[in-house]
Amino acid sequence: MSLPRQRCTRDEVRQGSGPLAAIKGSAAMAEVDTGKSTLSLQLPMAAEALAYTETITTDEPEGTHSVPTPKGPQQRQRVFLQADGQPMAPAFIVPLTGGWRSQSGVQTRKFGGANEDGGTLTVRWRFQVQ
């Protein structure tokens, strides 16, 4: 075999994005604690399948699996679950930086799934009082 270290590799990348306002049946919560200088955020829970794009890259020989590996980006949907099997409802507390009326950041959360379907959810958020 001409493969590195005589092993096949398979990388699966799943990416998607969109506004949380598109998630129906759930609400977000924000709380400013000026005494502790923190901002608490509870993001909506996605109880329905969310759209994402899956791209699989592999050096496995043709015919390795009974179902061929799809070529190029594929549109998919799935419900993202936490490691304990509950729906994702990201909540976090962040320290306030500068004035409390305008805050932003990036948070990551690990999520679980059967058959190595786990991964990392990255949330880019912005809180701005108008």
FIMARKE-708536 format. One record per atom (N, C-alpha, C): atom name; x, y, z; chain. Coordinates in steps of 0.02 Angstrom, whole numbers, plus 50000, padded with zeros to 5 digits. Atoms other than C-alpha are relative to their C-alpha. Layout:
<pts>
+----+-------+-------+-------+----+
! at !    c1 !    c2 !    c3 ! ch !
+----+-------+-------+-------+----+
! CA !     X !     Y !     Z !  A !
...
+----+-------+-------+-------+----+
</pts>
This chain:
<pts>
+----+-------+-------+-------+----+
! at !    c1 !    c2 !    c3 ! ch !
+----+-------+-------+-------+----+
!  N ! 50042 ! 49941 ! 50000 !  A !
! CA ! 50000 ! 50000 ! 50000 !  A !
!  C ! 50044 ! 50062 ! 50000 !  A !
!  N ! 49960 ! 49939 ! 50004 !  A !
! CA ! 50063 ! 50173 ! 49961 !  A !
!  C ! 49973 ! 50053 ! 50049 !  A !
!  N ! 50030 ! 49953 ! 49953 !  A !
! CA ! 49967 ! 50251 ! 50106 !  A !
!  C ! 50048 ! 50015 ! 50057 !  A !
!  N ! 49957 ! 49985 ! 49943 !  A !
! CA ! 50055 ! 50342 ! 50249 !  A !
!  C ! 49988 ! 49952 ! 50057 !  A !
!  N ! 50002 ! 50047 ! 49944 !  A !
! CA ! 50093 ! 50220 ! 50389 !  A !
!  C ! 49953 ! 49940 ! 49986 !  A !
!  N ! 50040 ! 50058 ! 50020 !  A !
! CA ! 49993 ! 50087 ! 50291 !  A !
!  C ! 49930 ! 50001 ! 50029 !  A !
!  N ! 50068 ! 49993 ! 49974 !  A !
! CA ! 49826 ! 50153 ! 50355 !  A !
!  C ! 49960 ! 50047 ! 49956 !  A !
!  N ! 50045 ! 49955 ! 50036 !  A !
! CA ! 49677 ! 50232 ! 50272 !  A !
!  C ! 49981 ! 50057 ! 50048 !  A !
!  N ! 50023 ! 49944 ! 49960 !  A !
! CA ! 49622 ! 50403 ! 50332 !  A !
!  C ! 49933 ! 50023 ! 49973 !  A !
!  N ! 50066 ! 49974 ! 50019 !  A !
! CA ! 49448 ! 50478 ! 50331 !  A !
!  C ! 49985 ! 50059 ! 50045 !  A !
!  N ! 50017 ! 49940 ! 49964 !  A !
! CA ! 49407 ! 50655 ! 50382 !  A !
!  C ! 49930 ! 50022 ! 49980 !  A !
!  N ! 50068 ! 49976 ! 50012 !  A !
! CA ! 49227 ! 50712 ! 50401 !  A !
!  C ! 49992 ! 50068 ! 50031 !  A !
!  N ! 50008 ! 49931 ! 49977 !  A !
! CA ! 49195 ! 50899 ! 50415 !  A !
!  C ! 49928 ! 50019 ! 49989 !  A !
!  N ! 50070 ! 49977 ! 50004 !  A !
! CA ! 49021 ! 50964 ! 50454 !  A !
!  C ! 49998 ! 50073 ! 50022 !  A !
!  N ! 50003 ! 49929 ! 49985 !  A !
! CA ! 48990 ! 51151 ! 50447 !  A !
!  C ! 49932 ! 50027 ! 49981 !  A !
!  N ! 50062 ! 49966 ! 50014 !  A !
! CA ! 48837 ! 51259 ! 50454 !  A !
!  C ! 49996 ! 50063 ! 50042 !  A !
!  N ! 50008 ! 49939 ! 49961 !  A !
! CA ! 48783 ! 51428 ! 50516 !  A !
!  C ! 49933 ! 50032 ! 49984 !  A !
!  N ! 50063 ! 49965 ! 50011 !  A !
! CA ! 48633 ! 51539 ! 50532 !  A !
!  C ! 49979 ! 50036 ! 50063 !  A !
!  N ! 50024 ! 49964 ! 49941 !  A !
! CA ! 48542 ! 51657 ! 50648 !  A !
!  C ! 49958 ! 49956 ! 50045 !  A !
!  N ! 50038 ! 50039 ! 49952 !  A !
! CA ! 48469 ! 51584 ! 50807 !  A !
!  C ! 49926 ! 50017 ! 49997 !  A !
!  N ! 50071 ! 49982 ! 50006 !  A !
! CA ! 48307 ! 51675 ! 50769 !  A !
!  C ! 49963 ! 49950 ! 49957 !  A !
!  N ! 50032 ! 50049 ! 50044 !  A !
! CA ! 48275 ! 51538 ! 50642 !  A !
!  C ! 49978 ! 49937 ! 50038 !  A !
!  N ! 50019 ! 50059 ! 49960 !  A !
! CA ! 48256 ! 51408 ! 50783 !  A !
!  C ! 49932 ! 50014 ! 50031 !  A !
!  N ! 50069 ! 49989 ! 49977 !  A !
! CA ! 48070 ! 51392 ! 50819 !  A !
!  C ! 49988 ! 49964 ! 50066 !  A !
!  N ! 50022 ! 50034 ! 49939 !  A !
! CA ! 47991 ! 51350 ! 50987 !  A !
!  C ! 50047 ! 50006 ! 50058 !  A !
!  N ! 49953 ! 49993 ! 49945 !  A !
! CA ! 48134 ! 51406 ! 51098 !  A !
!  C ! 50018 ! 50074 ! 50006 !  A !
!  N ! 49984 ! 49929 ! 49988 !  A !
! CA ! 48190 ! 51570 ! 51175 !  A !
!  C ! 50071 ! 50006 ! 50028 !  A !
!  N ! 49934 ! 49983 ! 49972 !  A !
! CA ! 48355 ! 51651 ! 51220 !  A !
!  C ! 49991 ! 50042 ! 50062 !  A !
!  N ! 50002 ! 49961 ! 49939 !  A !
! CA ! 48396 ! 51734 ! 51385 !  A !
!  C ! 50068 ! 50033 ! 50010 !  A !
!  N ! 49939 ! 49965 ! 49984 !  A !
! CA ! 48524 ! 51865 ! 51432 !  A !
!  C ! 49990 ! 50035 ! 50067 !  A !
!  N ! 50005 ! 49969 ! 49934 !  A !
! CA ! 48561 ! 51928 ! 51608 !  A !
!  C ! 50067 ! 50034 ! 50015 !  A !
!  N ! 49940 ! 49963 ! 49982 !  A !
! CA ! 48685 ! 52063 ! 51657 !  A !
!  C ! 50003 ! 50006 ! 50076 !  A !
!  N ! 49989 ! 49993 ! 49928 !  A !
! CA ! 48754 ! 52055 ! 51834 !  A !
!  C ! 50055 ! 50052 ! 50010 !  A !
!  N ! 49951 ! 49946 ! 49993 !  A !
! CA ! 48838 ! 52223 ! 51864 !  A !
!  C ! 50041 ! 49992 ! 50065 !  A !
!  N ! 49963 ! 50012 ! 49938 !  A !
! CA ! 48889 ! 52169 ! 52041 !  A !
!  C ! 50060 ! 49955 ! 49989 !  A !
!  N ! 49946 ! 50048 ! 50014 !  A !
! CA ! 48993 ! 52023 ! 51976 !  A !
!  C ! 50034 ! 50015 ! 49933 !  A !
!  N ! 49974 ! 49983 ! 50067 !  A !
! CA ! 49028 ! 52105 ! 51805 !  A !
!  C ! 50000 ! 49940 ! 49954 !  A !
!  N ! 50006 ! 50057 ! 50044 !  A !
! CA ! 48963 ! 51954 ! 51710 !  A !
!  C ! 49937 ! 50007 ! 49957 !  A !
!  N ! 50057 ! 50005 ! 50044 !  A !
! CA ! 48844 ! 51921 ! 51567 !  A !
!  C ! 49985 ! 49925 ! 49993 !  A !
!  N ! 50022 ! 50070 ! 50007 !  A !
! CA ! 48745 ! 51757 ! 51569 !  A !
!  C ! 49957 ! 49996 ! 49937 !  A !
!  N ! 50038 ! 50010 ! 50062 !  A !
! CA ! 48679 ! 51694 ! 51403 !  A !
!  C ! 49974 ! 49929 ! 49998 !  A !
!  N ! 50031 ! 50065 ! 50013 !  A !
! CA ! 48558 ! 51550 ! 51371 !  A !
!  C ! 49975 ! 50004 ! 49928 !  A !
!  N ! 50019 ! 49999 ! 50070 !  A !
! CA ! 48543 ! 51516 ! 51186 !  A !
!  C ! 49941 ! 49954 ! 49987 !  A !
!  N ! 50057 ! 50043 ! 50015 !  A !
! CA ! 48389 ! 51438 ! 51105 !  A !
!  C ! 50021 ! 49927 ! 49991 !  A !
!  N ! 49988 ! 50072 ! 50008 !  A !
! CA ! 48377 ! 51248 ! 51105 !  A !
!  C ! 49972 ! 49979 ! 49932 !  A !
!  N ! 50022 ! 50023 ! 50066 !  A !
! CA ! 48367 ! 51170 ! 50933 !  A !
!  C ! 49969 ! 49931 ! 50007 !  A !
!  N ! 50036 ! 50064 ! 49994 !  A !
! CA ! 48234 ! 51034 ! 50950 !  A !
!  C ! 49987 ! 49968 ! 49933 !  A !
!  N ! 50010 ! 50027 ! 50066 !  A !
! CA ! 48225 ! 51010 ! 50763 !  A !
!  C ! 50068 ! 49994 ! 49965 !  A !
!  N ! 49938 ! 50010 ! 50037 !  A !
! CA ! 48355 ! 50958 ! 50636 !  A !
!  C ! 50023 ! 50066 ! 49969 !  A !
!  N ! 49970 ! 49940 ! 50029 !  A !
! CA ! 48473 ! 51096 ! 50580 !  A !
!  C ! 50040 ! 49981 ! 49938 !  A !
!  N ! 49965 ! 50013 ! 50062 !  A !
! CA ! 48549 ! 51108 ! 50407 !  A !
!  C ! 50075 ! 50012 ! 50008 !  A !
!  N ! 49927 ! 49991 ! 50002 !  A !
! CA ! 48737 ! 51088 ! 50379 !  A !
!  C ! 50027 ! 49969 ! 49936 !  A !
!  N ! 49967 ! 50029 ! 50059 !  A !
! CA ! 48860 ! 51042 ! 50242 !  A !
!  C ! 50053 ! 49951 ! 50025 !  A !
!  N ! 49951 ! 50052 ! 49981 !  A !
! CA ! 48962 ! 50881 ! 50259 !  A !
!  C ! 50047 ! 49988 ! 49942 !  A !
!  N ! 49949 ! 50016 ! 50051 !  A !
! CA ! 49125 ! 50853 ! 50165 !  A !
!  C ! 50044 ! 49945 ! 50027 !  A !
!  N ! 49958 ! 50057 ! 49979 !  A !
! CA ! 49216 ! 50686 ! 50176 !  A !
!  C ! 50060 ! 49997 ! 49954 !  A !
!  N ! 49938 ! 50008 ! 50037 !  A !
! CA ! 49397 ! 50671 ! 50123 !  A !
!  C ! 50032 ! 49934 ! 50023 !  A !
!  N ! 49971 ! 50064 ! 49981 !  A !
! CA ! 49474 ! 50496 ! 50119 !  A !
!  C ! 50048 ! 49974 ! 49946 !  A !
!  N ! 49957 ! 50035 ! 50048 !  A !
! CA ! 49611 ! 50393 ! 50039 !  A !
!  C ! 49984 ! 49925 ! 50001 !  A !
!  N ! 50022 ! 50069 ! 50000 !  A !
! CA ! 49513 ! 50231 ! 50063 !  A !
!  C ! 49991 ! 49976 ! 49928 !  A !
!  N ! 50010 ! 50026 ! 50068 !  A !
! CA ! 49514 ! 50120 ! 49907 !  A !
!  C ! 49926 ! 49993 ! 49984 !  A !
!  N ! 50069 ! 50011 ! 50022 !  A !
! CA ! 49354 ! 50110 ! 49804 !  A !
!  C ! 49978 ! 49930 ! 50020 !  A !
!  N ! 50027 ! 50065 ! 49981 !  A !
! CA ! 49242 ! 49968 ! 49863 !  A !
!  C ! 50012 ! 49981 ! 50072 !  A !
!  N ! 49987 ! 50015 ! 49929 !  A !
! CA ! 49297 ! 49979 ! 50046 !  A !
!  C ! 49934 ! 49992 ! 50038 !  A !
!  N ! 50064 ! 50002 ! 49966 !  A !
! CA ! 49118 ! 50010 ! 50102 !  A !
!  C ! 49945 ! 49980 ! 49951 !  A !
!  N ! 50055 ! 50020 ! 50044 !  A !
! CA ! 48953 ! 49942 ! 50036 !  A !
!  C ! 49966 ! 50061 ! 49968 !  A !
!  N ! 50026 ! 49938 ! 50027 !  A !
! CA ! 48895 ! 50123 ! 50011 !  A !
!  C ! 50059 ! 50045 ! 49983 !  A !
!  N ! 49942 ! 49959 ! 50018 !  A !
! CA ! 49021 ! 50229 ! 49913 !  A !
!  C ! 50000 ! 50066 ! 50038 !  A !
!  N ! 49992 ! 49935 ! 49967 !  A !
! CA ! 49089 ! 50385 ! 49997 !  A !
!  C ! 49978 ! 50055 ! 49952 !  A !
!  N ! 50023 ! 49946 ! 50045 !  A !
! CA ! 48999 ! 50539 ! 49927 !  A !
!  C ! 50058 ! 50046 ! 49981 !  A !
!  N ! 49948 ! 49954 ! 50025 !  A !
! CA ! 49106 ! 50655 ! 49822 !  A !
!  C ! 49976 ! 50072 ! 50010 !  A !
!  N ! 50016 ! 49929 ! 49992 !  A !
! CA ! 49110 ! 50841 ! 49865 !  A !
!  C ! 49954 ! 50014 ! 50058 !  A !
!  N ! 50044 ! 49979 ! 49945 !  A !
! CA ! 49004 ! 50940 ! 49989 !  A !
!  C ! 49929 ! 49972 ! 49991 !  A !
!  N ! 50068 ! 50027 ! 50001 !  A !
! CA ! 48836 ! 50861 ! 50034 !  A !
!  C ! 49957 ! 50037 ! 50051 !  A !
!  N ! 50046 ! 49966 ! 49953 !  A !
! CA ! 48686 ! 50949 ! 50114 !  A !
!  C ! 49969 ! 49946 ! 50044 !  A !
!  N ! 50027 ! 50046 ! 49951 !  A !
! CA ! 48627 ! 50862 ! 50273 !  A !
!  C ! 49960 ! 50039 ! 50052 !  A !
!  N ! 50034 ! 49971 ! 49942 !  A !
! CA ! 48517 ! 50892 ! 50426 !  A !
!  C ! 50008 ! 49952 ! 50058 !  A !
!  N ! 49998 ! 50042 ! 49941 !  A !
! CA ! 48530 ! 50828 ! 50604 !  A !
!  C ! 49983 ! 50040 ! 50062 !  A !
!  N ! 50013 ! 49969 ! 49935 !  A !
! CA ! 48480 ! 50863 ! 50783 !  A !
!  C ! 50065 ! 49992 ! 50040 !  A !
!  N ! 49938 ! 50001 ! 49962 !  A !
! CA ! 48633 ! 50909 ! 50886 !  A !
!  C ! 49984 ! 49987 ! 50073 !  A !
!  N ! 50012 ! 50020 ! 49931 !  A !
! CA ! 48637 ! 50825 ! 51057 !  A !
!  C ! 50062 ! 50010 ! 50042 !  A !
!  N ! 49944 ! 49997 ! 49953 !  A !
! CA ! 48745 ! 50851 ! 51210 !  A !
!  C ! 50024 ! 49928 ! 50012 !  A !
!  N ! 49972 ! 50065 ! 49986 !  A !
! CA ! 48854 ! 50707 ! 51269 !  A !
!  C ! 49952 ! 49955 ! 50039 !  A !
!  N ! 50048 ! 50040 ! 49961 !  A !
! CA ! 48712 ! 50652 ! 51387 !  A !
!  C ! 49936 ! 49985 ! 49961 !  A !
!  N ! 50058 ! 50016 ! 50041 !  A !
! CA ! 48588 ! 50639 ! 51242 !  A !
!  C ! 49945 ! 50052 ! 50001 !  A !
!  N ! 50050 ! 49947 ! 49998 !  A !
! CA ! 48491 ! 50797 ! 51284 !  A !
!  C ! 50013 ! 50050 ! 49943 !  A !
!  N ! 49989 ! 49950 ! 50053 !  A !
! CA ! 48461 ! 50931 ! 51150 !  A !
!  C ! 50048 ! 50055 ! 50022 !  A !
!  N ! 49953 ! 49945 ! 49987 !  A !
! CA ! 48594 ! 51066 ! 51136 !  A !
!  C ! 49963 ! 50063 ! 50021 !  A !
!  N ! 50027 ! 49936 ! 49977 !  A !
! CA ! 48548 ! 51222 ! 51236 !  A !
!  C ! 50059 ! 50037 ! 50032 !  A !
!  N ! 49939 ! 49970 ! 49973 !  A !
! CA ! 48713 ! 51315 ! 51254 !  A !
!  C ! 49985 ! 50058 ! 50048 !  A !
!  N ! 50004 ! 49947 ! 49949 !  A !
! CA ! 48725 ! 51422 ! 51411 !  A !
!  C ! 50071 ! 50014 ! 50024 !  A !
!  N ! 49934 ! 49983 ! 49975 !  A !
! CA ! 48877 ! 51515 ! 51471 !  A !
!  C ! 49999 ! 50068 ! 50035 !  A !
!  N ! 49992 ! 49937 ! 49963 !  A !
! CA ! 48934 ! 51655 ! 51585 !  A !
!  C ! 50069 ! 50028 ! 49979 !  A !
!  N ! 49937 ! 49969 ! 50022 !  A !
! CA ! 49066 ! 51777 ! 51523 !  A !
!  C ! 50011 ! 50064 ! 50040 !  A !
!  N ! 49987 ! 49937 ! 49966 !  A !
! CA ! 49153 ! 51921 ! 51611 !  A !
!  C ! 49987 ! 50059 ! 49953 !  A !
!  N ! 50012 ! 49939 ! 50039 !  A !
! CA ! 49102 ! 52094 ! 51553 !  A !
!  C ! 50066 ! 50034 ! 49985 !  A !
!  N ! 49941 ! 49961 ! 50019 !  A !
! CA ! 49234 ! 52190 ! 51458 !  A !
!  C ! 49976 ! 50067 ! 49974 !  A !
!  N ! 50023 ! 49934 ! 50021 !  A !
! CA ! 49211 ! 52376 ! 51440 !  A !
!  C ! 49929 ! 50011 ! 50024 !  A !
!  N ! 50070 ! 49986 ! 49983 !  A !
! CA ! 49032 ! 52439 ! 51444 !  A !
!  C ! 49956 ! 49939 ! 49990 !  A !
!  N ! 50042 ! 50059 ! 50003 !  A !
! CA ! 48896 ! 52310 ! 51473 !  A !
!  C ! 49952 ! 50000 ! 49940 !  A !
!  N ! 50049 ! 49995 ! 50054 !  A !
! CA ! 48790 ! 52372 ! 51327 !  A !
!  C ! 50022 ! 49967 ! 49935 !  A !
!  N ! 49975 ! 50030 ! 50062 !  A !
! CA ! 48900 ! 52293 ! 51193 !  A !
!  C ! 50053 ! 49948 ! 50017 !  A !
!  N ! 49954 ! 50055 ! 49985 !  A !
! CA ! 48982 ! 52122 ! 51214 !  A !
!  C ! 49998 ! 49951 ! 49942 !  A !
!  N ! 49999 ! 50053 ! 50051 !  A !
! CA ! 49035 ! 51984 ! 51095 !  A !
!  C ! 50053 ! 49949 ! 50018 !  A !
!  N ! 49951 ! 50052 ! 49985 !  A !
! CA ! 49133 ! 51824 ! 51097 !  A !
!  C ! 49988 ! 49937 ! 49960 !  A !
!  N ! 50005 ! 50066 ! 50031 !  A !
! CA ! 49157 ! 51645 ! 51040 !  A !
!  C ! 50001 ! 49949 ! 50057 !  A !
!  N ! 50003 ! 50053 ! 49951 !  A !
! CA ! 49109 ! 51494 ! 51145 !  A !
!  C ! 49999 ! 49933 ! 49963 !  A !
!  N ! 50002 ! 50067 ! 50031 !  A !
! CA ! 49136 ! 51309 ! 51106 !  A !
!  C ! 49973 ! 49951 ! 50051 !  A !
!  N ! 50028 ! 50053 ! 49959 !  A !
! CA ! 49044 ! 51157 ! 51174 !  A !
!  C ! 50008 ! 49934 ! 49963 !  A !
!  N ! 49996 ! 50067 ! 50028 !  A !
! CA ! 49077 ! 50973 ! 51145 !  A !
!  C ! 49929 ! 49970 ! 50000 !  A !
!  N ! 50063 ! 50035 ! 49999 !  A !
! CA ! 48927 ! 50869 ! 51095 !  A !
!  C ! 50012 ! 49928 ! 49980 !  A !
!  N ! 49992 ! 50072 ! 50009 !  A !
! CA ! 48901 ! 50681 ! 51087 !  A !
!  C ! 49960 ! 49974 ! 49942 !  A !
!  N ! 50038 ! 50033 ! 50052 !  A !
! CA ! 48827 ! 50557 ! 50968 !  A !
!  C ! 50025 ! 49929 ! 49991 !  A !
!  N ! 49982 ! 50070 ! 50012 !  A !
! CA ! 48826 ! 50375 ! 50920 !  A !
!  C ! 50048 ! 49995 ! 49941 !  A !
!  N ! 49954 ! 50015 ! 50056 !  A !
! CA ! 48960 ! 50303 ! 50806 !  A !
!  C ! 50045 ! 50059 ! 49982 !  A !
!  N ! 49952 ! 49945 ! 50009 !  A !
! CA ! 49082 ! 50447 ! 50828 !  A !
!  C ! 49969 ! 50061 ! 49966 !  A !
!  N ! 50033 ! 49942 ! 50029 !  A !
! CA ! 48953 ! 50578 ! 50776 !  A !
!  C ! 50009 ! 50062 ! 50044 !  A !
!  N ! 49988 ! 49943 ! 49957 !  A !
! CA ! 49012 ! 50692 ! 50916 !  A !
!  C ! 50042 ! 50053 ! 49966 !  A !
!  N ! 49959 ! 49947 ! 50029 !  A !
! CA ! 49102 ! 50854 ! 50885 !  A !
!  C ! 50001 ! 50061 ! 50045 !  A !
!  N ! 49996 ! 49937 ! 49964 !  A !
! CA ! 49120 ! 51034 ! 50937 !  A !
!  C ! 49953 ! 50050 ! 49968 !  A !
!  N ! 50043 ! 49947 ! 50023 !  A !
! CA ! 48988 ! 51169 ! 50922 !  A !
!  C ! 50034 ! 50066 ! 50017 !  A !
!  N ! 49970 ! 49935 ! 49989 !  A !
! CA ! 49063 ! 51342 ! 50900 !  A !
!  C ! 49946 ! 50053 ! 49991 !  A !
!  N ! 50051 ! 49947 ! 50001 !  A !
! CA ! 48949 ! 51489 ! 50941 !  A !
!  C ! 50035 ! 50067 ! 50001 !  A !
!  N ! 49976 ! 49930 ! 50002 !  A !
! CA ! 48996 ! 51665 ! 50888 !  A !
!  C ! 49940 ! 50043 ! 50017 !  A !
!  N ! 50058 ! 49962 ! 49977 !  A !
! CA ! 48883 ! 51786 ! 50980 !  A !
!  C ! 50017 ! 50074 ! 50008 !  A !
!  N ! 49994 ! 49928 ! 49990 !  A !
! CA ! 48853 ! 51972 ! 50996 !  A !
!  C ! 49939 ! 50023 ! 50039 !  A !
!  N ! 50053 ! 49973 ! 49958 !  A !
! CA ! 48750 ! 52057 ! 51131 !  A !
!  C ! 50006 ! 50076 ! 49996 !  A !
!  N ! 49997 ! 49928 ! 50006 !  A !
! CA ! 48706 ! 52238 ! 51096 !  A !
!  C ! 49932 ! 50029 ! 50018 !  A !
!  N ! 50061 ! 49966 ! 49978 !  A !
! CA ! 48578 ! 52345 ! 51187 !  A !
!  C ! 49987 ! 50057 ! 49952 !  A !
!  N ! 50016 ! 49946 ! 50048 !  A !
! CA ! 48487 ! 52462 ! 51069 !  A !
!  C ! 49954 ! 50051 ! 50032 !  A !
+----+-------+-------+-------+----+
</pts>
